Amino acid sequence: MRRFSLIIPLAGCILSVVSERAVAAPSPYSTMIVFGDSLSDSGHYPGVGSGMRFTNLTGPTYKEYRGEEYAGVAPTRLGIKLGIAPADLRPSTSPGNFLTGEPDGNNWAVGGYRTDQILNSIKTESKVAFPDDWALVGGYVLRSKPGYLVQNSFTADPKALYFISGGGNDFLQGKVTNPAEAGQAAQRLAASAHTLQQAGARYIMVWLLPDLGLTPAVYGTPTQAGTSALSALFNHELTQQLAQIDAEVIPLNIPLLLREAIADPARYGLALGQDLVATCFNGEECTENPQYGLNSATPNPAKLLFNDSVHPTETGQQLIADYAYSLLAAPWELTLLPVMAQGSLNAHQDQLRHQWAGDNGHWQAVGQWRPLLAGGGQRLEIDKQATSVRADGKGYNLNIGTSYRLDETWRFGVAGGFYRQRLETGANESDYKLNSYMGSVFAQYQHSHWWGDAALTLGRMDYDSLKRKFALGVGEGMEQGQADGHLRALSTRLGYEIAQAADLWQLSPFISADYSRVEVNRYEEKGRRSTALNYEEQTLVSKRLGAGLLASYQLTPQIRVFAEAAHEHEFQARTQRLDIALNSLPNNRFKLEGYTPPSNLGRISLGASHRLTADLRLQATYNVRKSDGVTQQGANIGLSLNY
């Protein structure tokens, strides 16, 4: 969409690099490439500094010819949050770039573009021209260049994020007046996404058209109802077309988001008691807001949704950018759910191995049982990756079990555990809680110098509180849900004891093999807000081989100290992909990348076993697992009794 009455003359105007500072965030995309109209134009037309953008000036006067920059548009703000290089966010076809020798960027959105022109900027030619209705110079081309795919040998970067908005100018320029024309315009916009997909694009974000009936240009006029109806038809056809494209097409439900902002302005920092639809900030072809408008006693565009008759203020632009970012960031957090369960499984298996290490060579008598009771806590730290965020988890556990010595060489047992975990992650400290219930059966073998063990574990997970939090304008958004799941695992070790039975010390090299499968069932966040999502089942498989060393020493007749060190290689270090859909657009599913398991890890355990009586032992242990990007620590204390 566009309104050109704010355009500043070309003479003396120089476009510069976007100056906003990128925030620390995962950067799974190589760059960001934008197509669209004035809603996304990053400065093709001349203006102060970075060029004209179709939103409010930054103040303090908010008036033209005062040297004030225009506020950033939504895709630029999104790119900054994603850590995209600032030069990439510059306009692609700016006349100012041509005159000053500044490099072009990847934003091909031009104010005034219709859906046919957006498609042309991809596959044929990009043009920046004066509006057709301007006297004398109407239609004059300021600059043209080959379109995006033409410049790139008709090959799209599969690692880039493509951003598309458009359709409003088809309405405003009288090209959409009936349902058939609305459908055709939507098909042209979808064709832009399809063309990019055919050239190799994988990740494509597409705006749904705002409800033009709820803009100052149309609201309250006789055409409001008809315009809203045609806007809805456009979006219906668009979502149907997008669902057929073989790419990860991420729809932005902009009309729903804006309706939510209008219904609850305080949540988004907008003014209370003001007509946010019928009034605007600068009064261009709309009614200027009497309290916060440009010429009021207290001008403040941040309190209003519209800068002019159709374009959002910086508040609206930031709201849209935050909304888009929340969708992209969701898998960076949610793919950590099976990692939480894997952490509980690790803690459970570690506790069993600690118990075995503490009584290695000192089993109970044949025919005796040895019950055990242990409790402890663990901490899980995940460093930021390209496709996941930093996370910090804490938890506690309680384990009970028993073993039975069948004969001189075999011991069997069962154990059960309860684990409570809490994980905080993301810029807004999303809060995820997990209850895990583990059950294991195990067997141990020892004969001469050889020993081995194996444990089969089954578990149930209950994610009883999943709170995804994210920035949303000046406030914070939050979506909640619940999920469950299950896991299964098999762990084995085979070792050789170097020392003799009578020695005070023991030293055993060993090899290990571990398999686990964690499945988090499909779940849906509550409600039908624009930000609410649903997620298909997640599966995290681990296959590891390792080698290590187990050592112990009889410090006193009552105290035995032990340690274990091992290195393991993960054969399933594949980036997790999460299947997502908006609750409000359930048929438009897409998959985005999230957590990547490390390929190698090391673990160390230290412990001591104290024989309190002939049959009662007290044991304390500490362990740490360390890999690239993941650190898990745990401490346990337990009792075992022979009878």
VOMAR-574881 format. One record per residue: residue in one letter; x, z, y of N, C-alpha, C in turn. Coordinates in steps of 0.05 Angstrom, whole numbers, plus 5000, padded with zeros to 4 digits. Layout:
N
AXZYXZYXZY ...
//
This chain:
643
M501750004976500050005000501750005025 R500549925048502149915072500449955096 R501650045118500650025145503149975162 F503249755177505649675191505749745220 S503849895230503749955258506050145266 L507350265247509550455253512250315253 I512450055247514949915245516449925271 I518949995271520749995294522249735295 P522749615318524149365319526849365304 L527549135294529949105277532549165292 A532649085318535149115333536049405334 G538549445328539749705330539249895307 C537749805287537049985265539049935242 I540050135231541950125209540950305187 L541050195163540250345139542650485127 S542250725119544450885107543750995080 V545651105066545251215040543551465041 V541751495022540051735020541851975019 S541252175035543052395039542152645024 E539752645012538852884998540852944975 R541253194971543153294951541753314924 A543053194904541953214877542153494866 V540153574852540153834839541153814811 A542254034801543254034774540954004754 A541053804737538853754718539953574696 P538653584673539353384653539053104664 S540852924655540852644664540852454641 P538652434626538552264603538451964610 Y537951894635537551624643540051524658 S540851274652543151154665542751114695 T540351044703539551004731536550994732 M535550944756532650924760532150664776 I530250504767529650244779526650244786 V526050194811523350234822522149964831 F519649914824518049684833515449784843 G514449654865511849744875511449664904 D509849824918509049764945509949984964 S508550024986509450215006509450494997 L507950564976507950834966510650914954 S512250704947514850754935517250634951 D516650494973518750354988520650565000 S523250534994525250725003526650645029 G525650425042526750365068527450065072 H525849885062526349605066526049515095 Y524149625109523649545136525349715155 P526049605178527849745196526650005207 G528450195209527650455219530150625223 V529750865233532051035238533351115212 G536051125213537551225190537151065165 S535851175145535551045119533350825119 G532150775142530050575144527350695144 M525350525149522650615151521450675123 R520150895121518650955097515851025105 F513850965088511050985096510051265090 T511251455105510451735105511151855132 N510952115135511452235161514352245168 L515052265193517652325202518352615197 T520852685196521652945187521553165209 G521053085234520953285255523553345268 P523553505289521453695296519153585312 T519453335325517253235341515353065324 Y516352945302514852775284513952515298 K515252445320514452205335516651995334 E515851745338517651515337519651525361 Y521851385356523851345377525251605385 R525151815368526452065374528952105356 G529651905340531951925322531452085297 E528952135290528252295267527952115242 E528952205219528752055194525852065183 Y525151865168522651875153523152045128 A521152195120521352345095521652165071 G522752275050523152115025520652075010 V520451844997518151774980518451894952 A516351894937516252034911518451934892 P518851674887520951594868523751674877 T524351674903526951764912527252064906 R525252214912525252504906525552554876 L524252394860524552424831527352354822 G528452134833531152064826533152274833 I532752404856534552624863534452854843 K532052924835531653134815532953064788 L533052804782534252714757537252684759 G538352714783541152684787542052394788 I540252204794540951924797542851894821 A544751714818546651664840545151584865 P545751704888544251644913544251344920 A546551204915546650924922544550764906 D543950854882541950714865539150734876 L538650934893535950984903535450834929 R537350684939537050524963535350284958 P534250154979532649914976534249684966 S532949504952534349274939534649034956 T532848994976532648744990532548795020 S533649015030533449085058534948895076 P533748795097535248635116537548795129 G537149045133539249215144541749215126 N541349235100543649225081545248965085 F543748745088545048485091546648475117 L545548585138546948565164549348745166 T549248975153551349175155553349165133 G552749005112554448985089554249225070 E552149385074551649605055550749505028 P551549625007550649534980547649574976 D546349394962543549424954543349634932 G540949754931540349944910538349834890 N537050004876535249934854532349974860 N531650024886528850054893527749784904 W526149644887525049384894522249404905 A521249644910518549674921518549614951 V516749434959516649344987513849394998 G513749515022511149555035509549305038 G507049305030505349075032505048925006 Y506748974986506648824961503948864946 R502848644937500648644918501848634889 T500048654870501048654842502448404834 D501548164845502947914839505747914851 Q506048034874508748044887510548234873 I509448454862511048644846512148504822 L510448354808511248204785513447994792 N513047864815515047674824517747804829 S517748044840520248174847521848244821 I520448234799521748284773522848034761 K521247824761522047584745522647334761 T522047334787522747094802524247154828 E522947274848524147304874523147554889 S524847694902524147914919524247824949 K522047874964521947794992521148035009 V522348055033521448245053520648075078 A518148085085517147915107515348075126 F515047975150513048085169510248045158 P508448235164505648205155504447935164 D502747825147501547565153499947565178 D498747785185496947795208498447855234 W501047865234502547905259502647635275 A502047655301502147425318505047315319 L505247045318507746895321509646925298 V510147175288512147215268510947275241 G508247265239506947335214507947165191 G508747295169509747155146512647085147 Y513947135169516847065171518447235152 V520147115135521647255115524247365127 L524447625127526847755137529247735118 R528547745091530647715071529347665044 S530647495029529747445001532247434983 K531747484957533847484938532647444910 P534147364890533047344863531947614853 G529847594837528647844827530547994808 Y529648234800531248414784532348284759 L530548164743531348054718533047804722 V532447644742534047404748536947484754 Q537247704770539947794776541347904752 N539947994732541148124709540847964683 S540847704686540747524663538347584644 F536147664656533747734642534147944620 T535848134626536448354609535948614624 A534248784614533749044626535449264613 D536349454629537949674619536149854602 P536649874576534950044559535150344564 K537250424578537650714583536550794611 A535550604626534550664653531750754652 L530950894673528150974677526950774697 Y524850624689523450434706520950564718 F520550534743518350664758516650454772 I514050444766512350234777509850364790 S509250274814506750354827505650104841 G503050084844501849854857498849834852 G497749644866494949584864493349624889 G494249814906492749884930492449644949 N494549484952494449264971492549044962 D492149014936490248824926487448894937 F486849144939484349234951484349204981 L486449304994486549305023486749025035 Q487848845021488048565030485748385021 G483648515010481248365002481448194977 K483548244960483848094936482148214913 V481248464916479548594896476948664909 T474848534901472148584912470048614890 N470848584865468948604843470348704818 P468948774798470248884773472148684760 A471448434760473248234747475948224762 E475948234788478448224804480048484800 A478548704798479948964793481448954766 G480148844746481448824720483748634720 Q483548414734485748224736488248344751 A487648504772489848634786491248834767 A489748984752490849174733492549034712 Q491648804703493048654683495748554694 R495748484720498248394732500248624734 L499248864741501149094742502149164715 A500449154695501349204667503248994658 A502948744668504748524661507548584671 S507848734693510448804703511848984683 A510349184672511549354652512149194626 H510349024619510748864594513248674597 T513548554620515848384625518448544622 L518548774633520948944631521449024602 Q519349094588519649164560520748934544 Q519748694548520748464533523748414539 A524648494563527448454570529148684560 G527948894548529549104536529149384547 A527349404567526849674579525449854558 R526250104557525050294538523250504552 Y524050594576522650814589521450704615 I518750704617517350584640515250784649 M515450874673513551054685511750894704 V509050924701507150764716505050944729 W504750904755502551044770499850934763 L497951104759495151014761494451014791 L492750824798492050784826490551024836 P491351134859489651354871486851254876 D484951444876482151374883482051294912 L481951034918481950944945479451034961 G477351104946475051214960475551494972 L477551624962478351894973480851874990 T480951675007482951645027481651625054 P483051705076481751685102480851405110 A482151195098481350925104478550855095 V477650985074475050905062473051135061 Y474051385060472351615057470251635079 G467751675071465551705090464451445100 T465451215090464450955098462450855077 P460850655083458950545064460350435039 T462850365040464250255017465550454999 Q465350715006466750924991466050914961 A463550924954462750934926463650694911 G463350454922464150204909467150194905 T468650284926471650284924472550474902 S471350714901472050904880471450794852 A469250654850468450544824470450324816 L471250154834473149944828475950054822 S476650274836479250404830479250514801 A476950634793476750734766476850504745 L475650274751475750054733478649944731 F479949934754482749844754484450024735 N484050284737485650474721484850464692 H482350424686481450394658482750154645 E482749934659484049694648487049734646 L488249864666491149904666491950074642 T490650294637491450474615491050334588 Q489050164586488650014561490949824557 Q491749684578493849484575496549624570 L497049854583499549994579499850094551 A497650184538497650294511498550084491 Q498449834498499249614479502149534481 I503549644501506349564505508149724487 D509949594474511849714455514249834469 A513750044484515750184499514750464504 E516350634514515550904521514450894550 V511850844552510550814578509251084585 I510251194607509351464616507351424639 P504851474634502851444656502751684674 L502451644699502151864719499151854728 N497752064721494952084729494652174758 I495452004776495552074805492752134815 P490651984809487952044820487052324812 L487652414787486852684779488552894794 L491152844797492853024811491953064840 L491252854854490452874882487753014884 R485952964865483353104865483853404861 E485753484844486353764840487453884866 A489153734880490253834906488053874926 I486153694927483953714946482153944940 A481653994914479954214905481154484909 D483754504908485154764910487554744928 P487154704954489454644972491454864974 A490555114973492455334976494655334954 R493955244930495855244908498155054914 Y497654854931499754654936500854674964 G500254894978501254935005499754785026 L497454665020495954515039494054705055 A493154605077491554775095488754835083 L487955075088485255155080483355105104 G480855045097478855005118479154745133 Q480654555123480954295135479954075117 D478953865129478053635113480553465107 L481653495083484153365076483853065069 V481352975066480852695059480052535083 A478452645100477452495123479352495146 T481452665146483352675169486152625159 C487952555178490752495171492452625192 F495052585189496952705208497352545233 N498052285231498852135255496651985269 G494251985258492051855271492051555270 E493851435254493951145252491651045234 E489650915246487350805233485851015217 C485851265227484451485215484051705235 T482451895229481952115247484152325245 E485552375267487752565268486652855264 N487953005246487153275241487353445267 P485253585275485353725301487253965302 Q487854085279489554325279492454265272 Y492954075254495654025245496553735250 G494953575264495653305270497953275289 L498853025292501252965308501053065337 N498753035349498453105377497053375381 S496753525360495553795362497553995373 A496554235378498354445388500354535367 T499654505341501354595319501654365299 P503054145306503353925287504954015262 N503953945239505254025214504253845191 P505653635185504753455164504753585136 A506453795133506553925107503954055099 K502154105119499554225113497454025106 L498053765108496053555104496953375080 L494953245069495453075046496152785054 F494952695076495352415084496752405111 N498752225113500152185138498551995155 D497451785143495751595157493351535140 S492251305142489651255129489951225099 V492351165088492651135059495151265047 H497151325064499751415053499951725054 P500951845032501352135032503452225051 T503152475060505252615074507552685055 E509652805067511852895050510953095029 T508853255035507753445016506553294992 G505053084998503952924976506052784960 Q508152674974510352534960511852734942 Q512352974952513753174935512053264912 L509553294916507653364895507753164872 I507752904879507852694859510452684845 A512652724860515352724847515552964828 D514653194836514753424818513053384793 Y510753264797508953204774510353014754 A511552804765512952614747515252754732 Y516752924747519053064735518053254713 S515853384717514853574697514253434670 L513353174671512853034646515452954633 L517452864649519952784637521553024626 A521153254639522653494631521453644607 A518853594601517553734580519053724553 P519953484544521353484518524053624519 W525353654542527853794544527454084537 E525054194542524454464535523054494508 L521054324503519454364479520854294453 T522954124454524554074430526254314423 L526254524439527654774433526054954415 L523454894412521755064395522755074366 P523354854353524454884326527255004326 V528754974348531355104350531055414350 M528955514363528355804361527955884332 A526355734318525855804290528455784273 Q530055584279532655564265534355804270 G534255904295535756144302534756384286 S532156414282531156634266532056614237 L531956364227532956314199535856384197 N537456304216540356374216540756674215 A539256814231539557114232538757234205 H536657124193535757234167537957174145 Q538956934145541056874125543557034130 D544257064155546657224162546357514152 Q543957624156543557904147543957924117 L542857734101543257744072546257724065 R547657544078550557504072552057754080 H551357884101552658134109552258344088 Q549858364077549358564057551058504032 W551158254025552758174001555758224006 A556758164031559558214037560258504036 G558358674044558958964045559159084017 D557758973997558059083970559358893951 N560858703962562258513944564258663926 G563858623900565458773881564559053875 H562459133888561359403885558359393881 W557459223863554659213856553759483844 Q551159513843549959743829550359703799 A549859913784550159903755548159703743 V548859603719546959423705544359573701 G542159433706539559553703538559713727 Q540159733748539359883772538359703793 W536559813810535559683834537059783858 R537259613879538459703904536759603927 P534859763936533159693959534859693984 L534059534004535459534029533459524052 L534259644074532759644099534659594122 A534059394139535959334160534359234185 G535459294208534259204233536459134253 G535758964272537758884292536658714313 G538458594328537658414350539458174351 Q538557974365540157734368539757604395 R541657444403541557314428542357014424 L540756834436541156554432541556434460 E543856294463544456154489544855864483 I543455694498543755404496544555294523 D546855164523547855044547546354774552 K546354694578544954454585546354204572 Q544654024561545553774551544453554569 A545053304562543953074576540953064572 T539953164549537053144543535753414537 S536953624545535653884543536754064565 V535254274570535954464591537354714580 R538554864598539755114590537555314583 A538055474563536155664553537555924546 D536056144548537056404542534956554526 G535656634501533656764484534657034475 K532757214470533257474459531157534438 G531957714419530057784399530958024383 Y529158104365529758324347528658264320 N529458414299528558354272528458604255 L526958584234526858794214526758664186 N528558744168528658624142528458844120 I527058784099526958964076527358794051 G528358914030528758764006529858943984 T530458813961531658963939533158763921 S535058863907536458703887536458843860 Y536758693839536858803812539158683797 R540858853785543058753770542258713741 L542258453733541358393706543458453685 D545958373691548158423672550758433687 E552958393673555558423686556058193707 T554757973703555357733720553057653739 W550657743735548457653751546957873765 R546157813790544457993806542357813820 F539857903820537657763832536257943852 G534957823872533657983891531557833908 V530157983924528257873943528558013969 A527957883991528058004017526057874035 G524958034054523057934074523858024101 G523257874121523957944148521957864169 F521758024190520157954214522057924237 Y521657704252523357644275521657584299 R522357714321520957664346522957554366 Q522357314377524157184396522757114422 R524257114443523357024469525456844481 L524656604490526556414501525656344530 E527456364549526956284576528656044582 T527455834594528855594598527755434622 G529355244632528455074654528755204681 A528555034702528955124729526955334737 N524555334725522455524733522055744711 E524055764694524055974673521455974656 S521055744643518955734623519355954602 D517156054591517356284574515956224547 Y517556214526516556154499517056384480 K515056464465515256694447514556614419 L516056724400515856644372515956884354 N513956904336514057094313514656944288 S516757014274517556884249517357084226 Y516256994203516057154179517557014157 M519757134147521457014127521257154100 G521457004079521557104053523656954037 S525457094023527656974008527757083979 V528556913961529356993934532256903931 F533857073919536757003917537857073890 A540056953884541557003859544457013866 Q545957203853548757223857550157223830 Y552557113830554157093805556957183811 Q558157343793560957413795562057443766 H564257313762565557323736568557263740 S570157443731573057423735573557383764 H574857173773575457133801573356953815 W571456853801569456663813566956823821 W565856723842563256843851561656623865 G559056663866557356483880554656613887 D553256493905550556593912548856363921 A546356403919544356203928541856343938 A540656253959538256373969536256153977 L533756183969531556013976529856163996 T529356054019527856184040525456024048 L523156154051520756034062519956194086 G518856064106518056214130515656094144 R514356264159512056184175512656254204 M511956074222512456124250509856134266 D509656324284507356354301508356364330 Y508056144344508656134373506256224388 D506056484392503556604403503356584433 S505456504447505356474476507356264485 L506456034493508155814503507355754531 K509055834550508455794579510555614591 R509755364594511455164607511155174637 K513255224652513055264681514755044695 F513754964718515154744732514354754762 A516054644778515554624807513254434811 L511454494830509254324837508654354867 G510054184883509854224911511254484920 V509954634937511154884946510655104926 G508955054907508255264887509455204860 E508255324840509155294813506855234795 G507255044778505254974757505855114731 M503855154715504255274689502155174670 E502955094647501155024625501755194601 Q499655284587499955474565498855354539 G499855454517498855374492499855554470 Q499055494446499855634422500355434400 A502255504382502855324360503755494336 D503755364313504855494289506555294274 G507655374252509355204237510455344212 H512255214199513455334175516255224171 L517755354154520455264148521055314119 R523055174109524255234083527255174084 A528655324068531555304069532855374042 L535055254037536655314013539555344022 S540755574015543555624023545155703998 T547455583994549155643971552055673980 R553555833965556455873968557755893941 L560155803940561855833916564655913925 G565656133914568256233923570056323900 Y572556373907574556463887575956703899 E575956923885577257173894580157163886 I581857183905584757173901585857443890 A584857663901585857923893584958003865 Q586258223856585458343830583358553835 A581858613814579658803816580559073826 A583059153819584059423827585159433855 D585459203868586659193895584759313916 L585859433937584259533959583159313976 W584359083976583558863992582358633975 Q580858473987579758233974579958003994 L580457763983580657524000579657293984 S577557163994576156953979575656703996 P577056483991576156234003573656133990 F571855994005569455903993568555644006 I566755503993565455274004562455334005 S560955204023558155254026556655004031 A554055004024552254784029549554904037 D548454804059546054914070544054684077 Y541554734071539454544078537154704090 S535954604112533554724123531854514135 R529254574136527254394148525254574163 V525154534189523354684206521254484217 E518754564214516554394223514754554242 V514454454267512654574287510254394288 N507954504283505454344281504654244309 R502954034308501853924333500354144348 Y500654134375499054324391498454204418 E496554314431495554214457495454434477 E496554384501496254574522493354584532 K492654814542489854864549488954704573 G486454614573485354484596485854184597 R484854064618485053774622486253714650 R487953894660489253834685491153604682 S491953494705493753264705496353324691 T497253574692499853654681499753744652 A497353784641497053884613497753664593 L499253744572500253554552499453644524 N499653464506499453534478501853404463 Y502653534441505153454428504553424398 E505653204387505453164358507453344344 E507253344317508953524301511953464306 Q513553684306516353654308517653744282 T519753594274521253664250524153674256 L525453894250528353924254529653974226 V531153784217532453804191535453854195 S536554034179539354104180540554064152 K542753924150544353894126547253954133 R548354164122551054254129552754304105 L555254224107557354304088559454464104 G560554674091562454834104564554954086 A566555074098568655214084569355454099 G570155674085570655914099572356114083 L572656344094574256554082572856824085 L572556964063571357224062573457434055 A573657644072575757844067574558124070 S575658314055574858594058577158774051 Y576859024060578959224055577659504053 Q578559644032577559914028579160104045 L578160164069579560314088579960604079 T577760724070577760994058576060984033 P576061194017574261193994571261144001 Q570561214026567761184035567260934052 I569260834065568960614085570260364076 R568760144077569759884071569159704095 V571259564104570859374126571059094115 F569658904127569558634117569258434140 A570058184135569857974155569457714141 E568157524155567657254145568057064168 A569456844162569856634181569356364167 A567956184180567255934167566855714188 H567355474179566855234196564955054180 E562954954194560854784181560554524197 H559954314182559354054194556353984190 E555053904212552253834211551953524208 F550553444187550153164181547653044193 Q546053214207543453124219543453174249 A545653114262545953164290544752934306 R542152904303540652684316538952794339 T539052664361537352744384534452744376 Q533152964382530352994376528652844395 R526552704386524652554402521852674399 L520552724421518052864421515752664429 D513752654413511452484417509452644435 I508752524458507252664479504952494489 A502852624498500752484513499552684533 L498652584556497152744574494452804562 N493553054565490853124555488752954569 S489152874593487252704608487452414601 L489552324587489952054578490952054549 P489252144530490252194503491051944487 N490151704496490851464482493451334490 N494651444511497151334521499451524513 R500451494489502551664479505251544484 F507251714486510051624491511951824478 K514351734472516351904460518751924479 L519652174483522052214500524052394486 E526552364494528752504480528952794490 G529852964472530353244478532853344466 Y532753564453535153704443536653544422 T539353564424541153444404542653664390 P542353694364543753904349546753844350 P548454054351551354014350552253924322 S554353764321555353664296557253854282 N558454034296560254234284559754504295 L560054704278559754984287561655164271 G562255384284563855594271562355854272 R562856024253561556284252563556494243 I563256734255564956964248563157204246 S563657364225562257614221564257844217 L563558074228565158314224563258534217 G564158714198562358924190563759154176 A562359364172563359594158561059724142 S561859814118559959944100560960224095 H559260424099559960704096558160824074 R559560924052558061054031557561334038 L554961394044554161664052554061854029 T552961754007552861903981553561713959 A553461793935554161623913552361383911 D549861413920547961193918546961083945 L547661203967546661123993548861024010 R548360774022550360644039549160574066 L550760614086550160534114551960294121 Q550760094133552359854139551659754168 A553759674182553459564209554959304211 T553859094224555158834226554758714253 Y556558534260556358364283557158084275 N555757884285556457614279555957434303 V557457214304557057014325557356734313 R555456564320555556274314556156124339 K558055944339558855804362559155514356 S557855344372558155054371558054944399 D558354684401558254554426555454574438 G555154754458552654784471550855004461 V551455134438549755334427551455574419 T550655814427551856064419549756254409 Q550056364385548156554375549756804366 Q548857034376550157284369548057474357 G548957644339547157834327548558094318 A547058304318548058564308545958694291 N546758804269544858934250545959194240 I544159374233544859614219542859664197 G543859744173542059764151542859974131 L540960044113541360244092540660114065 S542260184045541560104018541860343999 L540260343977540160573959540060473931 N541760593914541660533885539760713871 Y538260603853536560783836535960643809 
//
